């Protein structure tokens, strides 16, 4: 997908910012959004603005070092965004939000990286949790470096989340999936023991993908829309069984082939 024009990026950022606030993924002036404009320039939400009330003047253009080129003071989390762009040339948009249920998991020391929901595993793979870093600190960019290379959705310890995509809407939808996974997992754990996907169930997922590959190469088997790119699909929690791990190793490249022309 080509880099968005600045007018299109501005329009999308205002719409996604409003959606983030309305859905409770950010509160007050929390969170920030950005889009890669090309030529070392990035469109970023300014510091200290409610994402639900943003207007065009609240959007700042900065360079690859976080220096303002045009507009007001850039978001205090800009270094986190720039780290994602630097490490992932394929990333064109980044959202840093504060999804409440996902963040609550980090307070309890509970990970979201189990293979529980097939749709979430297929769309996001493992959902890692970063090490702790104080908000708006340079360390915030450092703690995502290892994870962002292989994952499109990361939970920030006691802080929030980072999701990336080809567009802001794509990054937003990954945020929705992340919070959905947290909500369902929380409900399931409140009811009793939670079962991860078994070897047989993951094999079914693989067969489903093989059928999809035979029938189409440009539609998503989950949503019917354009096919999506998937990065690390295999959660650590399912790697202990060697035969399962062998099957899953075959699954990842299959998914990549099926959807390599799309986005997620």
Phi, psi and omega in degrees: 000133180290159176295139182290151172289158181300315179300319180293320179296320179297315180298315181295321182295320178295319180292315181291322177301318178296319179296318179304314183290317181297326182273359177078018177280343172220154176229160179050236180254018183289163173080167179198157182227155176206158178222138175282126180259345183094166180056035178071019181244149181221140174265124187225145173293144183284168178288142170072030179240140174290127185292340178279346184244011185296144171237175186302326181291349179271004180255132188243142172257127179233169177265184185288355175255002179089008179278135181292129175263318179208133178115195184273198182292128183289157179307144180293344181261017186300328181296327177298314179298313183295328176296318179297316180295320182295319184277339184232088179302338180283345182279128179244352180207145181224138174235127170250118183230180180233065180297119192296319183288317178299319179294324180298329177298321180291327178295326180271357181071028182251132182270155175255019187270008177286150176273089184250312183250120184301322180296321180289319178298317181291324184277323187240342188069215175292141174253097184280161173246129182283169169291164181286141171213140179297141177305142176066017179261157176301331180296337179301323177287327184290320188288345179264353190302314182291316186287322186293340177297331187237355186223145180262353179220124182229138172266132179266124185306120177058027187222295186179222182212161171229127174230146184229160179189187177280336177221166176295324179295322178295316177297324178294317180295327175292324175298317178300317179296319179300311181291326176298316178301319180294317181296312182295319179297319178298314179297316181297317180294332178287341180269341181150205182292138181256133181260130171283161176300134182276173176304314182295320181292321177292328175295322176298320178298317179298316180296322178299319178293324179294320176296319179298318180299324181289334186261332186200153177233006184226014177233148179278128181290345181270314188247351181082353181273194179303145181297156186241150170278137177237135178265240185286111183265345190262108178291148179300330186292348179250012185270354186289330179275115186297321180292323177293318180299322179297318178296318183291329177297328176284330184292318185300310179294332177297313179299318180299319180293320183297322192239016188293342180269353183259210181207163177211000000 
